[in-house]
């Protein structure tokens, strides 16, 4: 009989407000552990004291392994002190990290004496194989996708093949309190999340997904995704769904079939897409998407400069003109574009920011409903012009986890850092002030606080600044935001 390992899977808090989003990465792991190893899931977003909850779960289950999913930002900020404390209390506990941050920075993770293994890339199969090896007393050092210390130095094996999500079991929803993850959003009173595909076929050189999948995109069938949504509606009364795929809209045929299948359910839904991909969709597919309840799409518009888009490796079809074209197209169908822009890109961050701010104003003229999300450019360890230019400006990544969780680098992980070498004051302040004025004149429709009279008053207060392009020192708007902090479009923080 195969030996079983007792495992605790931990999802650190993913945002300051601990928004309860279904821990899909851990459910994907758990789906392959069912009947093979014993596991429990602890979600830091639901626990008032995650460390105490984890300590209790480890003692209660006799867990030999702790698996932690780690994104840069709040999750990393929690995972470091939590794992350090747990290792001190349970020296024999094997701690395994996986997710975007360990995939990119496995060497930094393994230099910490409280991280034993790193699973890189999509790790369901790798993690299960690691547990099998540990249970059998075998040496897992050669497993594809695994990183660990060899002769005292961090070393990584080549990534394992990406498991096809259509061949993986459904999420084991019985392992979590599903009702606690259903929440009101601008889309509906009972919103739930799903993840239906792995990867993205594009190679944008500022995107962490590239290191995970190297241009691969694998998806559940339209029929299976629709069946999951139908189950959500039937069992939990869900009326809105967020798709946290890196790129939900890669295949027009899949999107059209999915839209047709869920159209009778009366849901509303959201996902992420490429601008140039959507512009190739037929009018029939656009009609199906609208009729099926698609209400907003997250789009990486990124820059107001075609040259910067080229440096980002966005592909030859990405352009400022297409950004304006998709804004008009989505206005026609009543689907809201949620556009992200990355400002301050090297080698000329001043010109890049100026061009991008002007494009945003043009987008708003074409489609005032467009939601705008602004970031500062932050590199990922991926070869390309932008990363090389960042290094030439003196940029380097931290070499220890303790430095990564310092306040300066936590800001960096949120793509809001005041310490980026190529974005200095006064440019940084100018971008921040522009954002204040823009979001006052066009308050997000996803925040119920800024509707009706409040919305009208905020627009009236900021109108003169926006029209005259006077962004400097918007002290009156700062005061308003202190009374009611501005909320970015709600579904963009995945």
Secondary structure as GFF3:
##gff-version 3
##sequence-region A 1 494
A	DSSP	beta_strand	6	11	.	.	.	ID=ss1
A	DSSP	alpha_helix	24	33	.	.	.	ID=ss2
A	DSSP	beta_strand	38	43	.	.	.	ID=ss3
A	DSSP	alpha_helix	50	61	.	.	.	ID=ss4
A	DSSP	beta_strand	65	69	.	.	.	ID=ss5
A	DSSP	alpha_helix	74	89	.	.	.	ID=ss6
A	DSSP	beta_strand	94	98	.	.	.	ID=ss7
A	DSSP	alpha_helix	100	104	.	.	.	ID=ss8
A	DSSP	alpha_helix	106	110	.	.	.	ID=ss9
A	DSSP	beta_strand	117	119	.	.	.	ID=ss10
A	DSSP	alpha_helix	124	136	.	.	.	ID=ss11
A	DSSP	beta_strand	146	150	.	.	.	ID=ss12
A	DSSP	beta_strand	153	156	.	.	.	ID=ss13
A	DSSP	three_ten_helix	165	167	.	.	.	ID=ss14
A	DSSP	three_ten_helix	173	175	.	.	.	ID=ss15
A	DSSP	three_ten_helix	178	181	.	.	.	ID=ss16
A	DSSP	beta_strand	191	194	.	.	.	ID=ss17
A	DSSP	beta_strand	197	199	.	.	.	ID=ss18
A	DSSP	alpha_helix	209	213	.	.	.	ID=ss19
A	DSSP	beta_strand	217	219	.	.	.	ID=ss20
A	DSSP	alpha_helix	222	236	.	.	.	ID=ss21
A	DSSP	beta_strand	240	243	.	.	.	ID=ss22
A	DSSP	alpha_helix	252	262	.	.	.	ID=ss23
A	DSSP	three_ten_helix	263	265	.	.	.	ID=ss24
A	DSSP	beta_strand	268	273	.	.	.	ID=ss25
A	DSSP	alpha_helix	275	279	.	.	.	ID=ss26
A	DSSP	alpha_helix	283	291	.	.	.	ID=ss27
A	DSSP	beta_strand	294	302	.	.	.	ID=ss28
A	DSSP	alpha_helix	306	311	.	.	.	ID=ss29
A	DSSP	alpha_helix	320	333	.	.	.	ID=ss30
A	DSSP	beta_strand	336	343	.	.	.	ID=ss31
A	DSSP	alpha_helix	349	366	.	.	.	ID=ss32
A	DSSP	beta_strand	371	376	.	.	.	ID=ss33
A	DSSP	alpha_helix	385	392	.	.	.	ID=ss34
A	DSSP	alpha_helix	401	404	.	.	.	ID=ss35
A	DSSP	alpha_helix	407	413	.	.	.	ID=ss36
A	DSSP	alpha_helix	427	441	.	.	.	ID=ss37
A	DSSP	three_ten_helix	448	450	.	.	.	ID=ss38
A	DSSP	alpha_helix	453	468	.	.	.	ID=ss39
A	DSSP	alpha_helix	475	483	.	.	.	ID=ss40
A	DSSP	three_ten_helix	490	492	.	.	.	ID=ss41
###
